[in-house]
Amino acid sequence: MVVIKSKMLHFLMPHVKQTFLKVKGADKILELNQALKLLQQDKGGGAVVVFCNKSATVNWLGYSLEEMGVQHMRLQGEMPAVVRTGVFRSFQKGMVDVLICTDIASRGLDTSRVRLVVNYDFPETHTDYIHRAGRVGRAGGVADGEVLSFVTHLWDVELVQKIETAARRRTSLPGMESDIREPKPKVVEAEG
């Protein structure tokens, strides 16, 4: 087993643009649709991962996007694992460019084709934010990735400020400092 560690663990990728948009809850669907159109028209397209905090929101948003003519796939924890695997494989192969999901897709799913991550629902913790943001700007992926976060609640503002500060200072997010250090030298005892 090989263990790979990075001193950049828990840091936001410096080449990924972080955008926070204050928006009323009722306007989020329109802002999402606008962001999807902008990506297609101005940036030549690309894959998008849209994060919601609940499975019910994933389903509601999916129905709303269907009505707008936006092709997408949904991925959430209430689906059987075999279905989730099939959905993600289809997304990987480019069968659709929009994946609406819960945080079940924020960890362990490796894709290099994502150009935009949208936090439709703002994540509840730093950890959730960093994992969601990590779906874009990956090695071997598109160069100009972006994270767009909709901020609708007052309680999200404090977390937004901490994320913005960490991004500007290029530091780890508060409370997530890495404990990775240089290995200690091995002590060899002489037998005698």
Residue frames as a rotation matrix with the C-alpha (Angstrom) as fourth column:
MET 1
0.585 0.811 0.000 0.00
0.811 -0.585 0.000 0.00
0.000 0.000 -1.000 0.00
VAL 2
-0.586 -0.726 0.361 1.29
0.732 -0.665 -0.149 3.45
0.348 0.176 0.921 -0.94
VAL 3
0.370 0.661 -0.653 0.18
0.840 -0.538 -0.068 6.49
-0.396 -0.523 -0.754 1.04
ILE 4
-0.384 -0.426 0.819 0.30
0.743 -0.669 0.001 9.81
0.548 0.609 0.573 -0.79
LYS 5
0.245 0.406 -0.880 0.13
0.855 -0.518 -0.002 12.98
-0.457 -0.753 -0.474 1.28
SER 6
-0.064 -0.206 0.976 -0.01
0.712 -0.695 -0.100 16.63
0.699 0.689 0.191 0.30
LYS 7
-0.744 -0.223 -0.630 0.72
0.613 -0.602 -0.512 19.80
-0.265 -0.767 0.585 2.20
MET 8
-0.887 0.462 0.018 -2.13
-0.388 -0.765 0.514 21.36
0.251 0.449 0.858 0.16
LEU 9
-0.521 0.725 -0.450 -4.72
0.708 0.662 0.247 19.14
0.477 -0.189 -0.858 1.85
HIS 10
0.146 0.735 -0.662 -7.69
0.936 -0.320 -0.148 21.30
-0.320 -0.598 -0.735 2.92
PHE 11
-0.604 -0.311 -0.734 -6.60
0.040 -0.931 0.362 24.20
-0.796 0.189 0.574 0.71
LEU 12
0.668 0.741 -0.066 -8.72
0.040 -0.125 -0.991 25.65
-0.743 0.660 -0.113 -2.08
MET 13
0.100 -0.629 0.771 -7.11
0.939 0.316 0.136 25.15
-0.329 0.710 0.622 -5.47
PRO 14
-0.296 -0.279 -0.914 -5.54
0.206 -0.953 0.224 28.48
-0.933 -0.121 0.339 -6.47
HIS 15
-0.985 -0.125 -0.118 -6.45
-0.089 -0.212 0.973 28.04
-0.146 0.969 0.198 -10.16
VAL 16
-0.431 0.902 0.031 -10.16
0.826 0.381 0.415 27.51
0.362 0.204 -0.910 -9.42
LYS 17
-0.741 0.236 0.629 -12.29
-0.219 -0.970 0.107 30.66
0.635 -0.058 0.770 -9.31
GLN 18
-0.611 0.553 -0.567 -14.53
0.790 0.377 -0.483 30.89
-0.053 -0.743 -0.667 -6.22
THR 19
-0.755 0.437 0.488 -17.71
-0.159 -0.845 0.511 32.97
0.636 0.308 0.707 -6.75
PHE 20
-0.696 0.580 -0.424 -20.32
0.651 0.260 -0.713 33.70
-0.303 -0.772 -0.558 -4.07
LEU 21
-0.741 0.530 0.411 -23.68
0.017 -0.598 0.802 35.03
0.671 0.601 0.434 -5.22
LYS 22
-0.841 0.536 -0.067 -26.17
0.008 -0.111 -0.994 36.41
-0.541 -0.837 0.090 -2.72
VAL 23
-0.763 0.598 -0.245 -29.55
-0.303 0.005 0.953 35.35
0.571 0.802 0.177 -4.03
LYS 24
-0.179 0.802 0.570 -33.13
-0.948 0.013 -0.317 34.88
-0.262 -0.597 0.758 -2.77
GLY 25
-0.557 -0.038 0.830 -34.19
-0.154 0.986 -0.058 31.25
-0.816 -0.160 -0.555 -2.50
ALA 26
0.456 0.855 0.246 -36.93
0.179 0.183 -0.967 31.72
-0.872 0.485 -0.070 -5.08
ASP 27
0.741 -0.210 -0.638 -34.39
-0.632 -0.540 -0.556 33.05
-0.228 0.815 -0.532 -7.62
LYS 28
-0.085 -0.877 0.472 -31.84
-0.516 0.444 0.733 30.22
-0.853 -0.181 -0.490 -7.33
ILE 29
0.198 0.207 0.958 -33.36
0.544 0.790 -0.283 28.16
-0.815 0.578 0.043 -10.15
LEU 30
0.978 0.180 0.103 -33.20
0.189 -0.568 -0.801 31.14
-0.086 0.803 -0.590 -12.52
GLU 31
0.496 -0.866 -0.070 -29.58
-0.808 -0.489 0.328 31.89
-0.318 -0.106 -0.942 -11.54
LEU 32
-0.105 -0.497 0.862 -28.65
-0.089 0.868 0.489 28.24
-0.990 -0.025 -0.135 -12.07
ASN 33
0.573 0.397 0.717 -30.27
0.649 0.314 -0.693 28.21
-0.501 0.862 -0.078 -15.51
GLN 34
0.956 -0.254 -0.146 -28.39
-0.293 -0.854 -0.430 31.43
-0.016 0.454 -0.891 -16.37
ALA 35
0.156 -0.952 0.263 -25.06
-0.738 0.064 0.671 29.93
-0.656 -0.299 -0.693 -15.22
LEU 36
0.028 -0.086 0.996 -25.66
0.350 0.934 0.071 26.82
-0.936 0.346 0.056 -17.34
LYS 37
0.865 0.332 0.377 -26.48
0.469 -0.265 -0.843 28.94
-0.180 0.905 -0.385 -20.41
LEU 38
0.762 -0.625 -0.169 -23.42
-0.618 -0.780 0.098 31.13
-0.193 0.030 -0.981 -19.85
LEU 39
-0.028 -0.782 0.622 -21.17
-0.344 0.592 0.729 28.08
-0.938 -0.194 -0.286 -19.65
GLN 40
0.225 0.195 0.955 -22.55
0.683 0.667 -0.297 26.73
-0.695 0.719 0.017 -22.93
GLN 41
0.904 0.270 0.331 -22.55
0.427 -0.584 -0.691 30.02
0.007 0.766 -0.643 -24.86
ASP 42
0.833 -0.541 0.115 -19.50
-0.535 -0.841 -0.081 31.91
0.141 0.006 -0.990 -23.60
LYS 43
0.087 -0.859 0.505 -17.16
-0.861 0.191 0.472 29.19
-0.501 -0.476 -0.722 -22.44
GLY 44
-0.317 -0.248 -0.915 -17.78
-0.854 0.495 0.161 26.47
0.413 0.833 -0.369 -25.00
GLY 45
0.596 0.681 -0.426 -19.58
-0.412 0.714 0.566 24.06
0.689 -0.162 0.706 -22.69
GLY 46
-0.628 -0.777 -0.034 -18.39
-0.417 0.373 -0.829 21.58
0.657 -0.506 -0.558 -20.13
ALA 47
-0.134 0.543 -0.829 -19.61
0.552 0.735 0.393 19.38
0.823 -0.405 -0.398 -17.34
VAL 48
-0.324 0.175 0.930 -21.38
-0.636 -0.768 -0.077 20.81
0.701 -0.616 0.360 -14.28
VAL 49
-0.474 0.233 -0.849 -21.97
0.656 0.736 -0.164 19.30
0.587 -0.635 -0.502 -10.85
VAL 50
-0.193 0.542 0.818 -24.81
-0.467 -0.784 0.409 20.92
0.863 -0.303 0.404 -8.88
PHE 51
-0.790 -0.182 -0.585 -24.85
0.377 0.608 -0.698 20.20
0.483 -0.773 -0.412 -5.14
CYS 52
0.150 0.856 0.495 -27.97
-0.448 -0.387 0.805 20.22
0.881 -0.343 0.326 -2.98
ASN 53
-0.597 -0.412 0.689 -28.13
-0.780 0.097 -0.618 19.49
0.188 -0.906 -0.380 0.74
LYS 54
-0.277 0.595 0.755 -31.11
-0.460 0.608 -0.648 17.07
-0.844 -0.526 0.106 0.55
SER 55
-0.835 0.018 0.550 -32.33
0.389 0.727 0.567 14.31
-0.390 0.687 -0.614 -1.75
ALA 56
0.184 0.983 0.026 -35.74
0.787 -0.131 -0.603 15.99
-0.589 0.132 -0.798 -1.98
THR 57
0.372 -0.124 -0.920 -34.08
-0.300 -0.954 0.007 19.14
-0.878 0.273 -0.393 -3.36
VAL 58
-0.757 -0.652 0.034 -32.18
-0.234 0.319 0.918 17.06
-0.610 0.688 -0.394 -5.93
ASN 59
-0.532 0.622 0.574 -35.47
0.782 0.622 0.050 15.59
-0.326 0.475 -0.817 -7.15
TRP 60
0.483 0.744 -0.461 -37.34
0.519 -0.667 -0.534 18.93
-0.705 0.019 -0.709 -7.15
LEU 61
0.029 -0.573 -0.819 -34.50
-0.477 -0.728 0.492 20.67
-0.879 0.376 -0.294 -8.97
GLY 62
-0.841 -0.329 0.429 -34.37
0.136 0.639 0.757 17.84
-0.523 0.696 -0.492 -11.49
TYR 63
-0.036 0.917 0.398 -38.07
0.923 0.183 -0.338 18.24
-0.382 0.355 -0.853 -12.30
SER 64
0.576 0.226 -0.786 -37.63
0.113 -0.974 -0.197 22.01
-0.810 0.025 -0.586 -12.60
LEU 65
-0.377 -0.800 -0.467 -34.68
-0.476 -0.265 0.838 21.68
-0.794 0.538 -0.281 -14.98
GLU 66
-0.649 0.245 0.721 -36.63
0.610 0.733 0.300 19.13
-0.455 0.634 -0.625 -17.06
GLU 67
0.446 0.892 -0.072 -39.36
0.718 -0.405 -0.567 21.74
-0.535 0.201 -0.821 -17.52
MET 68
0.497 -0.355 -0.792 -36.68
-0.385 -0.908 0.165 24.17
-0.777 0.223 -0.588 -18.72
GLY 69
0.970 -0.064 -0.236 -35.35
-0.191 0.407 -0.893 21.62
0.153 0.911 0.383 -21.21
VAL 70
0.121 -0.974 0.194 -32.03
-0.978 -0.150 -0.144 21.04
0.169 -0.172 -0.970 -19.41
GLN 71
0.626 0.010 -0.780 -30.77
-0.098 0.993 -0.066 17.48
0.774 0.118 0.622 -19.79
HIS 72
-0.105 -0.623 0.775 -29.29
-0.935 -0.203 -0.290 16.18
0.338 -0.755 -0.561 -16.55
MET 73
-0.007 0.108 -0.994 -28.82
0.240 0.965 0.103 13.17
0.971 -0.238 -0.033 -14.30
ARG 74
0.486 0.237 0.841 -29.50
-0.726 -0.427 0.540 12.90
0.486 -0.873 -0.036 -10.58
LEU 75
-0.131 -0.581 -0.803 -27.38
0.249 0.765 -0.594 11.24
0.960 -0.277 0.045 -7.92
GLN 76
-0.051 0.142 0.989 -28.42
-0.858 -0.513 0.029 10.99
0.511 -0.847 0.148 -4.29
GLY 77
-0.783 -0.511 0.355 -28.18
-0.619 0.579 -0.531 8.64
0.066 -0.636 -0.769 -1.33
GLU 78
-0.046 0.845 0.532 -31.71
-0.642 0.383 -0.664 7.27
-0.765 -0.372 0.525 -1.53
MET 79
0.528 0.129 -0.840 -30.82
-0.806 0.388 -0.447 5.53
0.268 0.913 0.308 -4.82
PRO 80
0.921 -0.275 0.276 -29.50
0.158 0.911 0.381 1.97
-0.356 -0.307 0.883 -4.71
ALA 81
0.171 -0.962 -0.211 -25.69
-0.220 -0.246 0.944 1.84
-0.960 -0.115 -0.254 -4.99
VAL 82
-0.350 -0.294 0.889 -25.81
0.698 0.551 0.457 0.06
-0.624 0.781 0.013 -8.36
VAL 83
0.609 0.623 0.491 -28.01
0.793 -0.496 -0.354 2.84
0.023 0.605 -0.796 -9.78
ARG 84
0.815 -0.363 -0.452 -25.66
-0.142 -0.881 0.451 5.53
-0.562 -0.303 -0.769 -8.42
THR 85
-0.177 -0.938 0.299 -22.70
0.124 0.281 0.952 3.77
-0.976 0.205 0.067 -10.03
GLY 86
-0.111 0.222 0.969 -24.47
0.957 0.286 0.044 3.65
-0.267 0.932 -0.244 -13.38
VAL 87
0.891 0.454 0.005 -25.45
0.447 -0.875 -0.185 7.32
-0.080 0.167 -0.983 -13.19
PHE 88
0.526 -0.749 -0.402 -21.90
-0.274 -0.597 0.754 8.39
-0.805 -0.286 -0.520 -12.42
ARG 89
-0.341 -0.649 0.680 -20.44
0.471 0.509 0.721 6.24
-0.814 0.566 0.132 -15.22
SER 90
0.303 0.553 0.776 -22.88
0.953 -0.151 -0.264 7.82
-0.028 0.819 -0.572 -17.68
PHE 91
0.958 -0.002 -0.288 -21.86
0.043 -0.988 0.151 11.28
-0.285 -0.157 -0.946 -16.47
GLN 92
0.121 -0.992 0.023 -18.17
-0.069 0.015 0.997 10.33
-0.990 -0.123 -0.067 -16.82
LYS 93
-0.347 -0.225 0.910 -18.74
0.771 0.483 0.414 9.19
-0.533 0.846 0.006 -20.40
GLY 94
-0.915 -0.056 -0.398 -20.36
-0.095 -0.932 0.351 12.52
-0.391 0.359 0.847 -21.27
MET 95
-0.571 0.774 0.273 -23.87
0.790 0.426 0.441 11.25
0.225 0.468 -0.855 -21.90
VAL 96
0.716 0.655 0.242 -25.07
0.557 -0.745 0.367 14.38
0.420 -0.128 -0.898 -20.07
ASP 97
-0.257 -0.866 0.429 -23.18
0.388 -0.499 -0.775 17.43
0.885 -0.033 0.465 -18.85
VAL 98
-0.231 0.250 0.940 -25.23
-0.751 -0.660 -0.009 18.29
0.619 -0.708 0.340 -15.76
LEU 99
-0.322 0.089 -0.942 -25.21
0.487 0.870 -0.084 16.16
0.812 -0.486 -0.324 -12.61
ILE 100
0.100 0.430 0.897 -27.49
-0.690 -0.620 0.374 17.19
0.717 -0.656 0.235 -9.74
CYS 101
0.016 -0.228 -0.974 -26.45
0.367 0.907 -0.206 15.52
0.930 -0.354 0.098 -6.50
THR 102
0.977 0.123 0.171 -26.12
-0.130 -0.288 0.949 15.51
0.166 -0.950 -0.265 -2.74
ASP 103
0.344 -0.904 0.254 -22.81
-0.930 -0.292 0.223 15.31
-0.127 -0.313 -0.941 -0.90
ILE 104
0.642 -0.106 0.759 -22.68
0.019 0.992 0.122 11.60
-0.766 -0.064 0.639 -1.74
ALA 105
0.790 -0.327 0.519 -20.91
0.587 0.160 -0.793 12.78
0.177 0.931 0.318 -4.92
SER 106
0.850 -0.450 0.275 -18.49
-0.454 -0.889 -0.054 15.11
0.269 -0.079 -0.960 -3.17
ARG 107
0.118 -0.830 0.546 -16.06
-0.836 0.214 0.505 12.43
-0.536 -0.516 -0.669 -2.03
GLY 108
-0.245 -0.386 0.890 -14.31
-0.122 0.922 0.366 9.63
-0.962 -0.019 -0.273 -3.84
LEU 109
0.636 0.456 0.623 -15.78
0.565 0.276 -0.778 10.23
-0.526 0.846 -0.082 -7.29
ASP 110
-0.301 -0.873 -0.384 -12.97
0.188 -0.449 0.873 11.14
-0.935 0.190 0.299 -9.62
THR 111
0.552 0.419 0.721 -13.81
0.798 -0.013 -0.603 13.08
-0.243 0.908 -0.341 -12.74
SER 112
-0.481 -0.804 -0.348 -11.61
0.585 -0.591 0.556 15.38
-0.653 0.064 0.755 -14.74
ARG 113
-0.559 0.278 0.781 -14.32
0.741 -0.256 0.621 16.76
0.372 0.926 -0.063 -17.06
VAL 114
0.421 0.774 -0.473 -16.06
0.902 -0.414 0.124 19.07
-0.100 -0.479 -0.872 -14.57
ARG 115
-0.402 -0.502 0.766 -15.73
0.620 -0.765 -0.176 22.75
0.674 0.404 0.619 -15.42
LEU 116
-0.430 0.364 0.826 -18.25
-0.550 -0.831 0.080 24.20
0.716 -0.420 0.557 -12.96
VAL 117
-0.608 0.338 -0.719 -19.41
0.724 0.608 -0.327 23.21
0.326 -0.719 -0.614 -9.48
VAL 118
-0.325 0.588 0.740 -22.58
-0.330 -0.804 0.494 24.93
0.886 -0.084 0.456 -8.28
ASN 119
-0.909 0.149 -0.389 -23.48
0.417 0.336 -0.845 24.95
0.005 -0.930 -0.368 -4.61
TYR 120
-0.314 0.886 0.342 -27.21
0.179 -0.298 0.937 25.33
0.932 0.355 -0.065 -5.19
ASP 121
0.920 0.385 -0.067 -27.61
0.119 -0.111 0.987 24.86
0.373 -0.916 -0.148 -1.44
PHE 122
0.215 -0.888 0.406 -24.68
-0.738 -0.420 -0.528 26.30
0.640 -0.185 -0.746 0.47
PRO 123
-0.023 -0.273 -0.962 -22.77
0.285 0.920 -0.268 23.54
0.958 -0.280 0.057 2.29
GLU 124
0.874 0.486 0.035 -23.17
0.071 -0.198 0.978 23.33
0.482 -0.851 -0.208 6.05
THR 125
0.739 -0.664 -0.111 -19.47
0.204 0.064 0.977 22.91
-0.642 -0.745 0.183 6.91
HIS 126
0.231 -0.795 -0.561 -15.96
-0.835 -0.458 0.305 23.80
-0.499 0.398 -0.770 5.69
THR 127
-0.550 -0.477 0.686 -15.35
-0.184 0.870 0.457 20.12
-0.815 0.125 -0.566 5.03
ASP 128
0.255 0.730 0.634 -18.37
0.607 0.389 -0.693 19.83
-0.753 0.561 -0.344 2.75
TYR 129
0.830 0.035 -0.557 -17.28
-0.304 -0.809 -0.503 22.96
-0.468 0.587 -0.661 0.87
ILE 130
-0.094 -0.975 -0.202 -13.73
-0.815 -0.041 0.577 21.75
-0.571 0.219 -0.791 0.30
HIS 131
-0.525 -0.059 0.849 -14.90
0.197 0.962 0.189 18.34
-0.828 0.266 -0.493 -0.93
ARG 132
0.581 0.776 0.246 -17.48
0.492 -0.093 -0.866 19.86
-0.649 0.624 -0.436 -3.26
ALA 133
0.697 -0.375 -0.611 -14.97
-0.570 -0.807 -0.156 22.38
-0.435 0.457 -0.776 -4.61
GLY 134
-0.288 -0.900 0.327 -12.53
-0.536 0.434 0.724 19.51
-0.793 0.033 -0.608 -5.16
ARG 135
0.270 0.441 0.856 -14.67
0.474 0.713 -0.517 18.10
-0.838 0.545 -0.017 -7.96
VAL 136
0.960 0.002 0.279 -13.32
0.246 -0.481 -0.842 20.82
0.133 0.877 -0.462 -10.26
GLY 137
0.610 -0.785 0.107 -9.73
-0.765 -0.618 -0.182 21.77
0.209 0.030 -0.977 -11.08
ARG 138
0.731 -0.294 0.616 -8.46
-0.138 0.820 0.555 18.23
-0.668 -0.491 0.559 -10.77
ALA 139
-0.340 -0.936 -0.089 -5.22
-0.424 0.068 0.903 16.97
-0.839 0.345 -0.420 -12.29
GLY 140
-0.886 -0.078 0.456 -5.65
0.340 0.559 0.756 16.26
-0.314 0.826 -0.469 -15.97
GLY 141
0.044 0.998 0.037 -8.92
0.863 -0.019 -0.504 18.20
-0.503 0.055 -0.863 -16.05
VAL 142
0.474 0.213 0.854 -10.08
0.691 -0.692 -0.211 21.42
0.546 0.690 -0.475 -17.65
ALA 143
-0.492 -0.870 -0.017 -7.86
0.725 -0.399 -0.561 24.38
0.482 -0.289 0.827 -16.82
ASP 144
-0.823 0.153 0.547 -10.43
-0.234 -0.969 -0.081 27.06
0.517 -0.195 0.833 -16.02
GLY 145
-0.331 0.708 -0.623 -12.66
0.738 0.606 0.297 25.55
0.588 -0.362 -0.724 -13.36
GLU 146
-0.634 0.218 0.742 -15.04
-0.435 -0.894 -0.110 27.52
0.639 -0.392 0.661 -11.18
VAL 147
-0.599 0.544 -0.588 -17.12
0.792 0.512 -0.332 27.07
0.120 -0.664 -0.738 -8.04
LEU 148
-0.589 0.538 0.604 -20.33
-0.271 -0.835 0.479 29.12
0.762 0.118 0.637 -7.92
SER 149
-0.737 0.293 -0.609 -22.07
0.664 0.483 -0.571 29.21
0.127 -0.825 -0.550 -4.53
PHE 150
-0.071 0.803 0.591 -25.56
0.112 -0.583 0.805 30.57
0.991 0.123 -0.048 -3.92
VAL 151
-0.905 -0.211 -0.369 -25.76
0.397 -0.106 -0.912 32.30
0.153 -0.972 0.180 -0.55
THR 152
-0.233 0.926 0.296 -29.36
0.188 -0.256 0.948 32.64
0.954 0.277 -0.115 0.62
HIS 153
0.688 0.525 -0.502 -29.28
0.530 0.110 0.841 32.52
0.496 -0.844 -0.203 4.42
LEU 154
0.692 -0.409 0.595 -27.73
-0.584 -0.801 0.128 34.82
0.425 -0.436 -0.793 7.01
TRP 155
0.718 -0.407 0.564 -26.12
-0.336 0.507 0.794 31.85
-0.609 -0.760 0.227 8.75
ASP 156
0.737 -0.471 0.484 -24.12
0.673 0.577 -0.463 31.08
-0.061 0.667 0.742 5.57
VAL 157
0.863 -0.335 0.378 -22.35
-0.126 -0.867 -0.482 34.46
0.489 0.369 -0.791 5.60
GLU 158
0.591 -0.674 0.443 -19.84
-0.677 -0.116 0.727 33.63
-0.439 -0.730 -0.524 8.36
LEU 159
0.367 -0.432 0.824 -18.74
0.350 0.885 0.309 30.48
-0.862 0.175 0.476 6.55
VAL 160
0.796 -0.046 0.603 -18.50
0.579 -0.231 -0.782 32.40
0.175 0.972 -0.157 3.26
GLN 161
0.836 -0.489 0.251 -16.23
-0.511 -0.859 0.030 35.00
0.201 -0.153 -0.968 4.89
LYS 162
0.377 -0.716 0.587 -13.90
-0.424 0.431 0.797 32.31
-0.823 -0.550 -0.141 6.23
ILE 163
0.448 -0.169 0.878 -13.74
0.685 0.696 -0.216 30.60
-0.575 0.698 0.428 2.83
GLU 164
0.900 -0.087 0.427 -13.06
0.256 -0.686 -0.681 33.91
0.352 0.722 -0.596 1.05
THR 165
0.693 -0.671 0.265 -10.29
-0.695 -0.523 0.494 34.75
-0.193 -0.526 -0.828 3.51
ALA 166
0.273 -0.588 0.762 -8.64
0.010 0.793 0.609 31.34
-0.962 -0.158 0.222 3.08
ALA 167
0.624 -0.001 0.782 -8.84
0.755 0.259 -0.602 31.67
-0.201 0.966 0.163 -0.71
ARG 168
0.917 -0.268 0.295 -7.29
-0.135 -0.906 -0.402 35.15
0.375 0.329 -0.867 -0.69
ARG 169
0.465 -0.760 0.453 -4.53
-0.839 -0.216 0.498 34.21
-0.281 -0.613 -0.739 1.74
ARG 170
0.284 -0.271 -0.920 -3.99
-0.537 0.749 -0.387 30.79
0.794 0.604 0.067 0.14
THR 171
-0.706 -0.397 0.587 -4.26
-0.707 0.339 -0.621 29.11
0.048 -0.853 -0.520 3.52
SER 172
-0.795 0.479 -0.374 -6.20
0.423 0.878 0.226 26.08
0.436 0.021 -0.900 4.70
LEU 173
0.078 0.909 0.410 -9.75
-0.085 -0.403 0.911 26.59
0.993 -0.106 0.046 5.86
PRO 174
-0.319 -0.202 0.926 -10.12
-0.873 -0.319 -0.370 27.33
0.370 -0.926 -0.075 9.60
GLY 175
0.233 0.388 0.892 -10.23
-0.815 0.578 -0.038 24.24
-0.530 -0.718 0.451 11.76
MET 176
0.980 0.149 0.130 -8.91
-0.047 0.814 -0.578 22.06
-0.192 0.561 0.805 8.95
GLU 177
0.326 -0.931 -0.162 -5.19
-0.944 -0.331 0.001 22.59
-0.054 0.152 -0.987 9.28
SER 178
0.678 -0.152 -0.719 -3.28
-0.210 0.898 -0.388 19.60
0.704 0.414 0.577 8.03
ASP 179
0.752 -0.454 0.478 -1.18
-0.485 0.111 0.867 17.64
-0.447 -0.884 -0.137 10.50
ILE 180
0.859 -0.481 0.172 1.16
0.480 0.644 -0.596 16.42
0.176 0.595 0.784 7.78
ARG 181
0.698 -0.715 -0.046 4.75
-0.586 -0.606 0.538 16.97
-0.413 -0.349 -0.841 8.77
GLU 182
0.106 -0.767 -0.632 8.13
-0.799 0.313 -0.514 15.79
0.592 0.560 -0.580 7.64
PRO 183
0.766 0.186 -0.615 8.77
0.096 0.913 0.395 12.23
0.635 -0.362 0.682 8.79
LYS 184
0.716 -0.532 0.451 10.83
-0.636 -0.231 0.737 11.81
-0.288 -0.814 -0.504 11.94
PRO 185
-0.067 -0.805 -0.590 14.25
-0.837 0.367 -0.406 10.27
0.543 0.467 -0.698 11.39
LYS 186
0.796 0.310 -0.520 14.43
-0.084 0.907 0.413 6.60
0.600 -0.285 0.748 12.25
VAL 187
0.248 -0.696 0.674 16.46
-0.968 -0.152 0.199 5.77
-0.036 -0.702 -0.711 15.29
VAL 188
0.521 -0.164 -0.838 18.58
-0.191 0.934 -0.302 2.63
0.832 0.318 0.455 14.90
GLU 189
0.670 -0.271 0.691 19.62
-0.716 0.010 0.698 0.99
-0.196 -0.962 -0.188 18.11
ALA 190
-0.139 -0.803 -0.580 22.85
-0.746 0.470 -0.472 -0.94
0.651 0.367 -0.665 18.17
GLU 191
0.895 0.379 -0.235 22.70
-0.171 0.779 0.604 -4.44
0.412 -0.500 0.762 19.54
GLY 192
0.042 -0.999 -0.004 25.37
-0.416 -0.014 -0.909 -5.29
0.908 0.040 -0.416 21.92
